[in-house]
Amino acid sequence: MAKFLFCSLDAALIGDIAWQVAKEGHSVRYYSH
């Protein structure tokens, strides 16, 4: 399992990407400003 951290100003876009990665079984955290 890989760990991913996403940072973005666009919460909608980064949420989509983070959700796809999480569905694959990886650990995901993201921060949007």
N, C-alpha and C positions, 0 to 999 in steps of 0.2 A: 504494500500500500504506500502510495506517495502522499506527501503533504503539500498543499498548495495554499498560497496567500495571494489574494488579489486586492489591488488598490485601484480605485477608479473614481472619477468625478461623475460618471454616468451610472447611477445605481441600477437602472433597468437593464442595461447591457451587461454589466458585470454579474448581476444576479442570474441571468440566463446562463452565462458561462459557468459560474460556480455551481449551479444546479446540475448541469450536464456532467461536470467532473464528479460531483457528489454521488450522482446516480451510478457512476462506474465503480463506486466503492472506495473512493479516496477521501482523505481527511481534508476538509476545505474550511478556510476562514476568509472573510472578505471585509474590507473597510471601504465605505464610500463617504465622501465629504459632502 
